[in-house]
Amino acid sequence: MRVIRNGTMCPFCGSTYLRRYTVEKLCDAKVEPAHVHVVECRLCISAWQWPGGLTESETQEYYQNQYSPLHRNPYYDPDRKKQTAQIQLDFVSSCFGQPGSLLDVGAGAGAFVELARSIGWRAQGIDLSVSSEFVAQGTIEDVNGHFDVITMWDVIEHVEDPESVIRMASTKLTDNGVLIIETGNYLSTDRILNEPNWWAFHPDHRWYHSPGVIEGLLRKSGLGQIEYAKHNLRPNAIAPDHYLGPSITEFVMKALKRPHRITGLNRQYSDLKVAARNYPNLASIGIFALAARK
């Protein structure tokens, strides 16, 4: 069954209890639309972009430009990518142990693959937009063979059908193999408190996932033994405190000061309570990563 973005029903749980809102673009690519239109499922507390988003050719053009040496976006800085790759590789090693075969999906310029090879992994990468010494151009459907570990760092929010991609990845794992997915946390305090200025609202991010949705897709594909990273897999990140939930006193004070915003504040308070109840160790993590085993 395909997961299809639409404006009438949640593709994951089937709920029609939806919220719609629009945020201004946060990036500078010429191919981007002026606004990002978001549909949120109030049951899953996850969201997707509808209508709109970049076409496949616009996506390729955008990321080819991002990886160009002329581009100044610090996210794509080679040195920072290497630092991030080391942290990500530490998480991979904690999940699987000894180096084996590894496929990095959405590998970009190949910093993670290059580092993995340097410590003994039989690693290769695939990317829709770029190719390099360590990365072939294409999608996961183009890759033959089976792998002990498959990684998707900041990929699942870009694909048109995340369920199909996860299912395809599961078929390419060896027995006891591990699939690792990293993506922005829609159920984070960062998103809930800073909407509509959340960093992850991007014209090429088709999906804004909560941990529960990704966990459900992994289990639906036959994977289990799910383990979450304890912090953002980024330089200088530290494990956050256990989130205890919102302050009712603070909520009342905000409501008294801004009574015209009571509906939004009530929704914000409700979402923070859900985050604290369901994922207290992830609520303060803006980018979550999890591993699931075949």
Number of C-alpha atoms within 10 A of each C-alpha: 6 11 13 14 20 13 18 13 17 24 18 17 12 12 14 15 13 17 13 14 12 14 16 15 18 17 14 9 15 10 15 20 17 13 16 25 20 21 25 24 22 16 13 20 20 21 23 24 25 19 13 15 21 18 12 14 11 16 19 16 16 19 17 17 15 19 19 11 10 8 12 11 11 11 11 17 14 15 12 14 19 17 16 19 23 18 17 23 18 13 20 24 12 11 22 16 10 11 17 16 20 25 28 23 25 26 28 28 25 26 21 27 25 19 16 24 17 11 11 12 19 16 23 23 30 27 22 21 23 21 18 14 11 18 25 22 17 17 15 20 11 9 15 8 10 18 22 22 29 27 24 19 21 18 17 25 21 20 15 17 18 20 22 16 18 22 17 14 23 24 15 21 22 17 13 13 22 28 29 22 23 24 24 26 24 26 28 25 23 18 21 21 15 11 13 13 15 17 15 19 27 24 25 23 21 26 28 25 21 22 26 15 15 20 18 15 18 24 17 13 18 13 22 17 10 16 14 18 21 17 18 23 24 16 14 9 12 12 13 15 12 13 18 14 18 18 11 10 9 11 15 15 11 14 17 12 10 11 12 10 12 16 11 11 18 14 13 19 20 14 21 23 18 17 27 21 14 13 18 20 20 28 31 24 26 20 21 25 25 22 25 23 24 19
